[in-house]
Amino acid sequence: MQVATPAPRSVWRELLAADPTVTVQQTPEWVDAICSLDPYRDVSRLYVTDSGRQFVLPMVSRTGLPDRTRVVKSPPRTWGTSGLIAAGGTTSEDVEAVWRDLAGLPIAHGWVRPYYQAAAAWDAVAPPAGVVTRRRTNHVLDLEGGSERVWSQRFEGSVRRAVRKAERSGLEVECDTTGRLASVYHELFMRWTARRTAEKGLPRAVQQWRAERR
């Protein structure tokens, strides 16, 4: 198996088009966003097996650290999930190859957060010694069949009652894809943090700093 890092963007984009499970969090642009906002660099890895199969693992590493002390992440905490990008989706053979490669890297620590739709391939392979696996929950709503089907068959009665109550209260829902409401979201997040901090009796200054950092 051959490994190239950073992964060539042209191959990366070809594989994005051939993988039915990819998300925006697996794109080169997502890695670029991470590196533009935090002190990270692109260390994505392109794998090419002897049979010619190719797959990419998006990864970043903090800048300015020697290999033995650096940490590689796919992706950093709060930046979503990623995992492998491969034609037709991830296979257990792909995962085995990645484990062998990552286990041999001269790094202090690393982690991978696979996308939930690829969980079966990762679960099918026993990780090497020293690797700790943790399960996370993803909440997914199936929108197939349209809004009426979702409303009647996939929303519990308590959810429908809450929606009707919101409608009677005059709640307005606004969608923004330009960033105009980012400051509103930030304000609400900080207010929520303050409330949760008070409820749990945690140090306010520390929790506020963590929230700002997040």
MODELLER restraints for C-alpha pairs under 7 A, 6 or more apart:
rsr = mdl.restraints
at = mdl.atoms
rsr.add(forms.Gaussian(group=physical.xy_distance, feature=features.Distance(at['CA:1:A'], at['CA:47:A']), mean=6.82, stdev=0.5))
rsr.add(forms.Gaussian(group=physical.xy_distance, feature=features.Distance(at['CA:1:A'], at['CA:48:A']), mean=5.60, stdev=0.5))
rsr.add(forms.Gaussian(group=physical.xy_distance, feature=features.Distance(at['CA:1:A'], at['CA:49:A']), mean=4.35, stdev=0.5))
rsr.add(forms.Gaussian(group=physical.xy_distance, feature=features.Distance(at['CA:1:A'], at['CA:50:A']), mean=5.73, stdev=0.5))
rsr.add(forms.Gaussian(group=physical.xy_distance, feature=features.Distance(at['CA:2:A'], at['CA:47:A']), mean=5.82, stdev=0.5))
rsr.add(forms.Gaussian(group=physical.xy_distance, feature=features.Distance(at['CA:2:A'], at['CA:48:A']), mean=5.11, stdev=0.5))
rsr.add(forms.Gaussian(group=physical.xy_distance, feature=features.Distance(at['CA:2:A'], at['CA:49:A']), mean=6.42, stdev=0.5))
rsr.add(forms.Gaussian(group=physical.xy_distance, feature=features.Distance(at['CA:3:A'], at['CA:45:A']), mean=6.46, stdev=0.5))
rsr.add(forms.Gaussian(group=physical.xy_distance, feature=features.Distance(at['CA:3:A'], at['CA:46:A']), mean=5.49, stdev=0.5))
rsr.add(forms.Gaussian(group=physical.xy_distance, feature=features.Distance(at['CA:3:A'], at['CA:47:A']), mean=4.73, stdev=0.5))
rsr.add(forms.Gaussian(group=physical.xy_distance, feature=features.Distance(at['CA:3:A'], at['CA:48:A']), mean=6.41, stdev=0.5))
rsr.add(forms.Gaussian(group=physical.xy_distance, feature=features.Distance(at['CA:4:A'], at['CA:45:A']), mean=5.72, stdev=0.5))
rsr.add(forms.Gaussian(group=physical.xy_distance, feature=features.Distance(at['CA:4:A'], at['CA:46:A']), mean=5.06, stdev=0.5))
rsr.add(forms.Gaussian(group=physical.xy_distance, feature=features.Distance(at['CA:4:A'], at['CA:47:A']), mean=6.73, stdev=0.5))
rsr.add(forms.Gaussian(group=physical.xy_distance, feature=features.Distance(at['CA:5:A'], at['CA:43:A']), mean=5.86, stdev=0.5))
rsr.add(forms.Gaussian(group=physical.xy_distance, feature=features.Distance(at['CA:5:A'], at['CA:44:A']), mean=5.75, stdev=0.5))
rsr.add(forms.Gaussian(group=physical.xy_distance, feature=features.Distance(at['CA:5:A'], at['CA:45:A']), mean=4.76, stdev=0.5))
rsr.add(forms.Gaussian(group=physical.xy_distance, feature=features.Distance(at['CA:5:A'], at['CA:46:A']), mean=6.38, stdev=0.5))
rsr.add(forms.Gaussian(group=physical.xy_distance, feature=features.Distance(at['CA:6:A'], at['CA:42:A']), mean=6.19, stdev=0.5))
rsr.add(forms.Gaussian(group=physical.xy_distance, feature=features.Distance(at['CA:6:A'], at['CA:43:A']), mean=4.90, stdev=0.5))
rsr.add(forms.Gaussian(group=physical.xy_distance, feature=features.Distance(at['CA:6:A'], at['CA:44:A']), mean=4.77, stdev=0.5))
rsr.add(forms.Gaussian(group=physical.xy_distance, feature=features.Distance(at['CA:6:A'], at['CA:45:A']), mean=5.65, stdev=0.5))
rsr.add(forms.Gaussian(group=physical.xy_distance, feature=features.Distance(at['CA:7:A'], at['CA:44:A']), mean=5.30, stdev=0.5))
rsr.add(forms.Gaussian(group=physical.xy_distance, feature=features.Distance(at['CA:7:A'], at['CA:45:A']), mean=4.98, stdev=0.5))
rsr.add(forms.Gaussian(group=physical.xy_distance, feature=features.Distance(at['CA:7:A'], at['CA:46:A']), mean=4.79, stdev=0.5))
rsr.add(forms.Gaussian(group=physical.xy_distance, feature=features.Distance(at['CA:7:A'], at['CA:56:A']), mean=6.88, stdev=0.5))
rsr.add(forms.Gaussian(group=physical.xy_distance, feature=features.Distance(at['CA:12:A'], at['CA:56:A']), mean=6.50, stdev=0.5))
rsr.add(forms.Gaussian(group=physical.xy_distance, feature=features.Distance(at['CA:15:A'], at['CA:85:A']), mean=6.26, stdev=0.5))
rsr.add(forms.Gaussian(group=physical.xy_distance, feature=features.Distance(at['CA:15:A'], at['CA:86:A']), mean=5.64, stdev=0.5))
rsr.add(forms.Gaussian(group=physical.xy_distance, feature=features.Distance(at['CA:15:A'], at['CA:87:A']), mean=5.70, stdev=0.5))
rsr.add(forms.Gaussian(group=physical.xy_distance, feature=features.Distance(at['CA:16:A'], at['CA:22:A']), mean=6.48, stdev=0.5))
rsr.add(forms.Gaussian(group=physical.xy_distance, feature=features.Distance(at['CA:16:A'], at['CA:85:A']), mean=6.41, stdev=0.5))
rsr.add(forms.Gaussian(group=physical.xy_distance, feature=features.Distance(at['CA:18:A'], at['CA:87:A']), mean=4.66, stdev=0.5))
rsr.add(forms.Gaussian(group=physical.xy_distance, feature=features.Distance(at['CA:18:A'], at['CA:88:A']), mean=6.17, stdev=0.5))
rsr.add(forms.Gaussian(group=physical.xy_distance, feature=features.Distance(at['CA:19:A'], at['CA:85:A']), mean=6.37, stdev=0.5))
rsr.add(forms.Gaussian(group=physical.xy_distance, feature=features.Distance(at['CA:19:A'], at['CA:86:A']), mean=5.56, stdev=0.5))
rsr.add(forms.Gaussian(group=physical.xy_distance, feature=features.Distance(at['CA:19:A'], at['CA:87:A']), mean=4.82, stdev=0.5))
rsr.add(forms.Gaussian(group=physical.xy_distance, feature=features.Distance(at['CA:19:A'], at['CA:88:A']), mean=5.04, stdev=0.5))
rsr.add(forms.Gaussian(group=physical.xy_distance, feature=features.Distance(at['CA:19:A'], at['CA:89:A']), mean=5.12, stdev=0.5))
rsr.add(forms.Gaussian(group=physical.xy_distance, feature=features.Distance(at['CA:20:A'], at['CA:88:A']), mean=6.44, stdev=0.5))
rsr.add(forms.Gaussian(group=physical.xy_distance, feature=features.Distance(at['CA:20:A'], at['CA:89:A']), mean=6.40, stdev=0.5))
rsr.add(forms.Gaussian(group=physical.xy_distance, feature=features.Distance(at['CA:21:A'], at['CA:89:A']), mean=6.54, stdev=0.5))
rsr.add(forms.Gaussian(group=physical.xy_distance, feature=features.Distance(at['CA:21:A'], at['CA:117:A']), mean=6.77, stdev=0.5))
rsr.add(forms.Gaussian(group=physical.xy_distance, feature=features.Distance(at['CA:22:A'], at['CA:85:A']), mean=6.91, stdev=0.5))
rsr.add(forms.Gaussian(group=physical.xy_distance, feature=features.Distance(at['CA:24:A'], at['CA:30:A']), mean=6.79, stdev=0.5))
rsr.add(forms.Gaussian(group=physical.xy_distance, feature=features.Distance(at['CA:25:A'], at['CA:80:A']), mean=6.57, stdev=0.5))
rsr.add(forms.Gaussian(group=physical.xy_distance, feature=features.Distance(at['CA:25:A'], at['CA:81:A']), mean=6.57, stdev=0.5))
rsr.add(forms.Gaussian(group=physical.xy_distance, feature=features.Distance(at['CA:25:A'], at['CA:82:A']), mean=6.06, stdev=0.5))
rsr.add(forms.Gaussian(group=physical.xy_distance, feature=features.Distance(at['CA:26:A'], at['CA:58:A']), mean=6.55, stdev=0.5))
rsr.add(forms.Gaussian(group=physical.xy_distance, feature=features.Distance(at['CA:26:A'], at['CA:82:A']), mean=5.34, stdev=0.5))
rsr.add(forms.Gaussian(group=physical.xy_distance, feature=features.Distance(at['CA:31:A'], at['CA:42:A']), mean=6.74, stdev=0.5))
rsr.add(forms.Gaussian(group=physical.xy_distance, feature=features.Distance(at['CA:34:A'], at['CA:40:A']), mean=6.95, stdev=0.5))
rsr.add(forms.Gaussian(group=physical.xy_distance, feature=features.Distance(at['CA:35:A'], at['CA:41:A']), mean=5.57, stdev=0.5))
rsr.add(forms.Gaussian(group=physical.xy_distance, feature=features.Distance(at['CA:39:A'], at['CA:62:A']), mean=5.65, stdev=0.5))
rsr.add(forms.Gaussian(group=physical.xy_distance, feature=features.Distance(at['CA:39:A'], at['CA:63:A']), mean=5.75, stdev=0.5))
rsr.add(forms.Gaussian(group=physical.xy_distance, feature=features.Distance(at['CA:40:A'], at['CA:60:A']), mean=5.92, stdev=0.5))
rsr.add(forms.Gaussian(group=physical.xy_distance, feature=features.Distance(at['CA:40:A'], at['CA:61:A']), mean=5.20, stdev=0.5))
rsr.add(forms.Gaussian(group=physical.xy_distance, feature=features.Distance(at['CA:40:A'], at['CA:62:A']), mean=4.25, stdev=0.5))
rsr.add(forms.Gaussian(group=physical.xy_distance, feature=features.Distance(at['CA:40:A'], at['CA:63:A']), mean=5.33, stdev=0.5))
rsr.add(forms.Gaussian(group=physical.xy_distance, feature=features.Distance(at['CA:41:A'], at['CA:60:A']), mean=5.41, stdev=0.5))
rsr.add(forms.Gaussian(group=physical.xy_distance, feature=features.Distance(at['CA:41:A'], at['CA:61:A']), mean=5.47, stdev=0.5))
rsr.add(forms.Gaussian(group=physical.xy_distance, feature=features.Distance(at['CA:41:A'], at['CA:62:A']), mean=6.29, stdev=0.5))
rsr.add(forms.Gaussian(group=physical.xy_distance, feature=features.Distance(at['CA:41:A'], at['CA:63:A']), mean=6.11, stdev=0.5))
rsr.add(forms.Gaussian(group=physical.xy_distance, feature=features.Distance(at['CA:42:A'], at['CA:59:A']), mean=6.36, stdev=0.5))
rsr.add(forms.Gaussian(group=physical.xy_distance, feature=features.Distance(at['CA:42:A'], at['CA:60:A']), mean=4.79, stdev=0.5))
rsr.add(forms.Gaussian(group=physical.xy_distance, feature=features.Distance(at['CA:42:A'], at['CA:61:A']), mean=6.78, stdev=0.5))
rsr.add(forms.Gaussian(group=physical.xy_distance, feature=features.Distance(at['CA:43:A'], at['CA:59:A']), mean=5.27, stdev=0.5))
rsr.add(forms.Gaussian(group=physical.xy_distance, feature=features.Distance(at['CA:43:A'], at['CA:60:A']), mean=5.04, stdev=0.5))
rsr.add(forms.Gaussian(group=physical.xy_distance, feature=features.Distance(at['CA:43:A'], at['CA:61:A']), mean=6.38, stdev=0.5))
rsr.add(forms.Gaussian(group=physical.xy_distance, feature=features.Distance(at['CA:44:A'], at['CA:57:A']), mean=5.64, stdev=0.5))
rsr.add(forms.Gaussian(group=physical.xy_distance, feature=features.Distance(at['CA:44:A'], at['CA:58:A']), mean=4.34, stdev=0.5))
rsr.add(forms.Gaussian(group=physical.xy_distance, feature=features.Distance(at['CA:44:A'], at['CA:59:A']), mean=4.41, stdev=0.5))
rsr.add(forms.Gaussian(group=physical.xy_distance, feature=features.Distance(at['CA:44:A'], at['CA:60:A']), mean=6.57, stdev=0.5))
rsr.add(forms.Gaussian(group=physical.xy_distance, feature=features.Distance(at['CA:45:A'], at['CA:56:A']), mean=5.60, stdev=0.5))
rsr.add(forms.Gaussian(group=physical.xy_distance, feature=features.Distance(at['CA:45:A'], at['CA:57:A']), mean=5.22, stdev=0.5))
rsr.add(forms.Gaussian(group=physical.xy_distance, feature=features.Distance(at['CA:45:A'], at['CA:58:A']), mean=6.51, stdev=0.5))
rsr.add(forms.Gaussian(group=physical.xy_distance, feature=features.Distance(at['CA:46:A'], at['CA:54:A']), mean=6.99, stdev=0.5))
rsr.add(forms.Gaussian(group=physical.xy_distance, feature=features.Distance(at['CA:46:A'], at['CA:55:A']), mean=5.88, stdev=0.5))
rsr.add(forms.Gaussian(group=physical.xy_distance, feature=features.Distance(at['CA:46:A'], at['CA:56:A']), mean=4.50, stdev=0.5))
rsr.add(forms.Gaussian(group=physical.xy_distance, feature=features.Distance(at['CA:46:A'], at['CA:57:A']), mean=6.62, stdev=0.5))
rsr.add(forms.Gaussian(group=physical.xy_distance, feature=features.Distance(at['CA:47:A'], at['CA:54:A']), mean=5.48, stdev=0.5))
rsr.add(forms.Gaussian(group=physical.xy_distance, feature=features.Distance(at['CA:47:A'], at['CA:55:A']), mean=5.35, stdev=0.5))
rsr.add(forms.Gaussian(group=physical.xy_distance, feature=features.Distance(at['CA:47:A'], at['CA:56:A']), mean=6.18, stdev=0.5))
rsr.add(forms.Gaussian(group=physical.xy_distance, feature=features.Distance(at['CA:48:A'], at['CA:54:A']), mean=4.60, stdev=0.5))
rsr.add(forms.Gaussian(group=physical.xy_distance, feature=features.Distance(at['CA:48:A'], at['CA:55:A']), mean=6.91, stdev=0.5))
rsr.add(forms.Gaussian(group=physical.xy_distance, feature=features.Distance(at['CA:54:A'], at['CA:86:A']), mean=6.57, stdev=0.5))
rsr.add(forms.Gaussian(group=physical.xy_distance, feature=features.Distance(at['CA:55:A'], at['CA:84:A']), mean=6.54, stdev=0.5))
rsr.add(forms.Gaussian(group=physical.xy_distance, feature=features.Distance(at['CA:55:A'], at['CA:85:A']), mean=5.46, stdev=0.5))
rsr.add(forms.Gaussian(group=physical.xy_distance, feature=features.Distance(at['CA:55:A'], at['CA:86:A']), mean=4.55, stdev=0.5))
rsr.add(forms.Gaussian(group=physical.xy_distance, feature=features.Distance(at['CA:56:A'], at['CA:84:A']), mean=5.64, stdev=0.5))
rsr.add(forms.Gaussian(group=physical.xy_distance, feature=features.Distance(at['CA:56:A'], at['CA:85:A']), mean=5.16, stdev=0.5))
rsr.add(forms.Gaussian(group=physical.xy_distance, feature=features.Distance(at['CA:56:A'], at['CA:86:A']), mean=6.75, stdev=0.5))
rsr.add(forms.Gaussian(group=physical.xy_distance, feature=features.Distance(at['CA:57:A'], at['CA:83:A']), mean=6.06, stdev=0.5))
rsr.add(forms.Gaussian(group=physical.xy_distance, feature=features.Distance(at['CA:57:A'], at['CA:84:A']), mean=4.80, stdev=0.5))
rsr.add(forms.Gaussian(group=physical.xy_distance, feature=features.Distance(at['CA:57:A'], at['CA:85:A']), mean=6.51, stdev=0.5))
rsr.add(forms.Gaussian(group=physical.xy_distance, feature=features.Distance(at['CA:58:A'], at['CA:74:A']), mean=5.97, stdev=0.5))
rsr.add(forms.Gaussian(group=physical.xy_distance, feature=features.Distance(at['CA:59:A'], at['CA:72:A']), mean=6.50, stdev=0.5))
rsr.add(forms.Gaussian(group=physical.xy_distance, feature=features.Distance(at['CA:59:A'], at['CA:73:A']), mean=5.41, stdev=0.5))
rsr.add(forms.Gaussian(group=physical.xy_distance, feature=features.Distance(at['CA:59:A'], at['CA:74:A']), mean=4.47, stdev=0.5))
rsr.add(forms.Gaussian(group=physical.xy_distance, feature=features.Distance(at['CA:59:A'], at['CA:75:A']), mean=6.06, stdev=0.5))
rsr.add(forms.Gaussian(group=physical.xy_distance, feature=features.Distance(at['CA:60:A'], at['CA:72:A']), mean=5.71, stdev=0.5))
rsr.add(forms.Gaussian(group=physical.xy_distance, feature=features.Distance(at['CA:60:A'], at['CA:73:A']), mean=5.45, stdev=0.5))
rsr.add(forms.Gaussian(group=physical.xy_distance, feature=features.Distance(at['CA:60:A'], at['CA:74:A']), mean=6.51, stdev=0.5))
rsr.add(forms.Gaussian(group=physical.xy_distance, feature=features.Distance(at['CA:60:A'], at['CA:75:A']), mean=6.79, stdev=0.5))
rsr.add(forms.Gaussian(group=physical.xy_distance, feature=features.Distance(at['CA:61:A'], at['CA:70:A']), mean=6.95, stdev=0.5))
rsr.add(forms.Gaussian(group=physical.xy_distance, feature=features.Distance(at['CA:61:A'], at['CA:71:A']), mean=5.90, stdev=0.5))
rsr.add(forms.Gaussian(group=physical.xy_distance, feature=features.Distance(at['CA:61:A'], at['CA:72:A']), mean=4.61, stdev=0.5))
rsr.add(forms.Gaussian(group=physical.xy_distance, feature=features.Distance(at['CA:61:A'], at['CA:73:A']), mean=6.36, stdev=0.5))
rsr.add(forms.Gaussian(group=physical.xy_distance, feature=features.Distance(at['CA:62:A'], at['CA:70:A']), mean=6.77, stdev=0.5))
rsr.add(forms.Gaussian(group=physical.xy_distance, feature=features.Distance(at['CA:62:A'], at['CA:71:A']), mean=6.83, stdev=0.5))
rsr.add(forms.Gaussian(group=physical.xy_distance, feature=features.Distance(at['CA:67:A'], at['CA:106:A']), mean=5.93, stdev=0.5))
rsr.add(forms.Gaussian(group=physical.xy_distance, feature=features.Distance(at['CA:67:A'], at['CA:107:A']), mean=5.40, stdev=0.5))
rsr.add(forms.Gaussian(group=physical.xy_distance, feature=features.Distance(at['CA:68:A'], at['CA:106:A']), mean=5.60, stdev=0.5))
rsr.add(forms.Gaussian(group=physical.xy_distance, feature=features.Distance(at['CA:68:A'], at['CA:107:A']), mean=4.73, stdev=0.5))
rsr.add(forms.Gaussian(group=physical.xy_distance, feature=features.Distance(at['CA:68:A'], at['CA:108:A']), mean=5.46, stdev=0.5))
rsr.add(forms.Gaussian(group=physical.xy_distance, feature=features.Distance(at['CA:69:A'], at['CA:107:A']), mean=6.11, stdev=0.5))
rsr.add(forms.Gaussian(group=physical.xy_distance, feature=features.Distance(at['CA:69:A'], at['CA:108:A']), mean=4.98, stdev=0.5))
rsr.add(forms.Gaussian(group=physical.xy_distance, feature=features.Distance(at['CA:70:A'], at['CA:107:A']), mean=5.55, stdev=0.5))
rsr.add(forms.Gaussian(group=physical.xy_distance, feature=features.Distance(at['CA:70:A'], at['CA:108:A']), mean=5.59, stdev=0.5))
rsr.add(forms.Gaussian(group=physical.xy_distance, feature=features.Distance(at['CA:70:A'], at['CA:109:A']), mean=6.99, stdev=0.5))
rsr.add(forms.Gaussian(group=physical.xy_distance, feature=features.Distance(at['CA:71:A'], at['CA:107:A']), mean=6.24, stdev=0.5))
rsr.add(forms.Gaussian(group=physical.xy_distance, feature=features.Distance(at['CA:71:A'], at['CA:108:A']), mean=5.83, stdev=0.5))
rsr.add(forms.Gaussian(group=physical.xy_distance, feature=features.Distance(at['CA:71:A'], at['CA:109:A']), mean=4.85, stdev=0.5))
rsr.add(forms.Gaussian(group=physical.xy_distance, feature=features.Distance(at['CA:71:A'], at['CA:110:A']), mean=5.29, stdev=0.5))
rsr.add(forms.Gaussian(group=physical.xy_distance, feature=features.Distance(at['CA:72:A'], at['CA:109:A']), mean=6.67, stdev=0.5))
rsr.add(forms.Gaussian(group=physical.xy_distance, feature=features.Distance(at['CA:72:A'], at['CA:110:A']), mean=4.64, stdev=0.5))
rsr.add(forms.Gaussian(group=physical.xy_distance, feature=features.Distance(at['CA:72:A'], at['CA:111:A']), mean=6.64, stdev=0.5))
rsr.add(forms.Gaussian(group=physical.xy_distance, feature=features.Distance(at['CA:73:A'], at['CA:110:A']), mean=5.59, stdev=0.5))
rsr.add(forms.Gaussian(group=physical.xy_distance, feature=features.Distance(at['CA:73:A'], at['CA:111:A']), mean=5.13, stdev=0.5))
rsr.add(forms.Gaussian(group=physical.xy_distance, feature=features.Distance(at['CA:73:A'], at['CA:112:A']), mean=6.17, stdev=0.5))
rsr.add(forms.Gaussian(group=physical.xy_distance, feature=features.Distance(at['CA:74:A'], at['CA:82:A']), mean=6.21, stdev=0.5))
rsr.add(forms.Gaussian(group=physical.xy_distance, feature=features.Distance(at['CA:74:A'], at['CA:83:A']), mean=6.91, stdev=0.5))
rsr.add(forms.Gaussian(group=physical.xy_distance, feature=features.Distance(at['CA:74:A'], at['CA:111:A']), mean=6.24, stdev=0.5))
rsr.add(forms.Gaussian(group=physical.xy_distance, feature=features.Distance(at['CA:74:A'], at['CA:112:A']), mean=4.74, stdev=0.5))
rsr.add(forms.Gaussian(group=physical.xy_distance, feature=features.Distance(at['CA:74:A'], at['CA:113:A']), mean=6.02, stdev=0.5))
rsr.add(forms.Gaussian(group=physical.xy_distance, feature=features.Distance(at['CA:75:A'], at['CA:81:A']), mean=6.38, stdev=0.5))
rsr.add(forms.Gaussian(group=physical.xy_distance, feature=features.Distance(at['CA:75:A'], at['CA:82:A']), mean=6.46, stdev=0.5))
rsr.add(forms.Gaussian(group=physical.xy_distance, feature=features.Distance(at['CA:75:A'], at['CA:112:A']), mean=6.85, stdev=0.5))
rsr.add(forms.Gaussian(group=physical.xy_distance, feature=features.Distance(at['CA:75:A'], at['CA:113:A']), mean=6.77, stdev=0.5))
rsr.add(forms.Gaussian(group=physical.xy_distance, feature=features.Distance(at['CA:81:A'], at['CA:113:A']), mean=5.08, stdev=0.5))
rsr.add(forms.Gaussian(group=physical.xy_distance, feature=features.Distance(at['CA:81:A'], at['CA:114:A']), mean=5.77, stdev=0.5))
rsr.add(forms.Gaussian(group=physical.xy_distance, feature=features.Distance(at['CA:81:A'], at['CA:115:A']), mean=5.33, stdev=0.5))
rsr.add(forms.Gaussian(group=physical.xy_distance, feature=features.Distance(at['CA:82:A'], at['CA:113:A']), mean=5.72, stdev=0.5))
rsr.add(forms.Gaussian(group=physical.xy_distance, feature=features.Distance(at['CA:82:A'], at['CA:114:A']), mean=5.04, stdev=0.5))
rsr.add(forms.Gaussian(group=physical.xy_distance, feature=features.Distance(at['CA:82:A'], at['CA:115:A']), mean=5.28, stdev=0.5))
rsr.add(forms.Gaussian(group=physical.xy_distance, feature=features.Distance(at['CA:83:A'], at['CA:112:A']), mean=6.45, stdev=0.5))
rsr.add(forms.Gaussian(group=physical.xy_distance, feature=features.Distance(at['CA:83:A'], at['CA:113:A']), mean=5.82, stdev=0.5))
rsr.add(forms.Gaussian(group=physical.xy_distance, feature=features.Distance(at['CA:83:A'], at['CA:114:A']), mean=3.77, stdev=0.5))
rsr.add(forms.Gaussian(group=physical.xy_distance, feature=features.Distance(at['CA:83:A'], at['CA:115:A']), mean=5.70, stdev=0.5))
rsr.add(forms.Gaussian(group=physical.xy_distance, feature=features.Distance(at['CA:84:A'], at['CA:90:A']), mean=6.34, stdev=0.5))
rsr.add(forms.Gaussian(group=physical.xy_distance, feature=features.Distance(at['CA:90:A'], at['CA:118:A']), mean=6.17, stdev=0.5))
rsr.add(forms.Gaussian(group=physical.xy_distance, feature=features.Distance(at['CA:90:A'], at['CA:121:A']), mean=6.45, stdev=0.5))
rsr.add(forms.Gaussian(group=physical.xy_distance, feature=features.Distance(at['CA:91:A'], at['CA:121:A']), mean=5.32, stdev=0.5))
rsr.add(forms.Gaussian(group=physical.xy_distance, feature=features.Distance(at['CA:92:A'], at['CA:121:A']), mean=4.54, stdev=0.5))
rsr.add(forms.Gaussian(group=physical.xy_distance, feature=features.Distance(at['CA:92:A'], at['CA:122:A']), mean=6.33, stdev=0.5))
rsr.add(forms.Gaussian(group=physical.xy_distance, feature=features.Distance(at['CA:92:A'], at['CA:124:A']), mean=6.23, stdev=0.5))
rsr.add(forms.Gaussian(group=physical.xy_distance, feature=features.Distance(at['CA:92:A'], at['CA:125:A']), mean=6.28, stdev=0.5))
rsr.add(forms.Gaussian(group=physical.xy_distance, feature=features.Distance(at['CA:95:A'], at['CA:121:A']), mean=6.99, stdev=0.5))
rsr.add(forms.Gaussian(group=physical.xy_distance, feature=features.Distance(at['CA:95:A'], at['CA:122:A']), mean=6.17, stdev=0.5))
rsr.add(forms.Gaussian(group=physical.xy_distance, feature=features.Distance(at['CA:96:A'], at['CA:125:A']), mean=6.52, stdev=0.5))
rsr.add(forms.Gaussian(group=physical.xy_distance, feature=features.Distance(at['CA:99:A'], at['CA:127:A']), mean=6.66, stdev=0.5))
rsr.add(forms.Gaussian(group=physical.xy_distance, feature=features.Distance(at['CA:99:A'], at['CA:128:A']), mean=6.94, stdev=0.5))
rsr.add(forms.Gaussian(group=physical.xy_distance, feature=features.Distance(at['CA:143:A'], at['CA:150:A']), mean=6.28, stdev=0.5))
rsr.add(forms.Gaussian(group=physical.xy_distance, feature=features.Distance(at['CA:190:A'], at['CA:211:A']), mean=6.92, stdev=0.5))
rsr.add(forms.Gaussian(group=physical.xy_distance, feature=features.Distance(at['CA:197:A'], at['CA:204:A']), mean=6.20, stdev=0.5))
rsr.add(forms.Gaussian(group=physical.xy_distance, feature=features.Distance(at['CA:197:A'], at['CA:207:A']), mean=6.79, stdev=0.5))
